[in-house]
Amino acid sequence: MAKTEKVGGIMNILRKKASLHRLFGVEHLMSQALAEFEAESRLACRALRVRMAVMTFGVGSLLPNDLPGDAPEVERPETFLSNTLH
């Protein structure tokens, strides 16, 4: 029981220290600005990755592959090569 009381006491001390360091004034504004900057930079990185993918692979690779299902399929004869690649 003594160990759990000791751990509980240490946790209370850590909580009190953490509550003393709450952000006020300029520190609060700076942390808020940093969070907004991080969010914008993540969006910019994603946009850059999408742009690079479009430039590399073309627009068709980013669009869904929703070809019409009612198009008739062309029958191709089976060959030895087509059986080995499946």
C-alpha positions in Angstrom: 0.0 0.0 0.0 2.9 2.4 0.7 4.1 2.2 -2.9 0.7 3.2 -4.3 0.4 6.1 -1.9 3.9 7.2 -2.8 3.0 7.0 -6.6 -0.3 8.8 -6.0 1.5 11.6 -4.1 4.1 12.0 -6.9 1.3 12.1 -9.5 -0.5 14.8 -7.5 2.7 16.9 -7.3 3.2 16.5 -11.1 -0.4 17.6 -11.7 0.1 20.7 -9.5 3.2 21.6 -11.4 1.5 21.1 -14.7 -1.4 23.3 -13.7 1.0 26.0 -12.6 2.4 26.2 -16.1 -0.8 26.9 -17.8 -0.4 29.3 -20.8 -1.4 32.9 -20.2 -1.3 35.9 -22.6 1.4 35.8 -25.2 2.3 32.2 -24.5 -1.3 31.1 -25.2 -1.4 33.1 -28.5 2.0 31.7 -29.5 0.9 28.1 -28.9 -2.3 28.7 -30.8 -0.4 30.2 -33.7 2.0 27.2 -33.7 -0.9 24.8 -33.8 -2.4 26.7 -36.8 0.9 26.8 -38.5 1.4 23.0 -38.1 -2.1 22.4 -39.5 -1.4 24.6 -42.5 1.9 23.0 -43.2 0.3 19.5 -43.1 -2.2 20.7 -45.7 0.6 22.2 -47.8 2.6 18.9 -47.7 -0.5 17.0 -48.7 -1.2 19.3 -51.6 2.4 19.0 -52.7 2.2 15.2 -52.6 -1.0 15.3 -54.7 0.5 17.7 -57.2 3.6 15.5 -57.5 1.4 12.4 -58.0 -0.6 14.2 -60.7 2.5 15.4 -62.5 4.1 11.9 -62.3 1.2 9.5 -62.9 -1.4 11.8 -64.5 -4.8 12.8 -63.4 -6.4 9.4 -64.2 -4.5 7.7 -61.4 -6.1 9.9 -58.8 -9.7 9.5 -60.2 -11.8 6.6 -59.2 -11.8 3.7 -61.6 -15.5 3.7 -62.4 -15.7 2.4 -65.9 -19.2 1.6 -67.2 -20.1 -2.0 -66.5 -22.4 -2.3 -69.5 -19.5 -2.1 -72.1 -19.0 -5.5 -73.8 -15.8 -7.3 -73.0 -13.6 -8.3 -75.9 -13.0 -12.0 -75.9 -9.3 -12.8 -76.2 -7.9 -16.2 -76.9 -6.0 -17.9 -74.1 -2.3 -18.0 -74.6 0.5 -19.6 -72.7 1.9 -16.2 -71.8 -1.4 -14.9 -70.4 -1.7 -18.1 -68.2 1.7 -17.6 -66.7 1.2 -13.9 -65.8 -1.9 -14.4 -63.7 
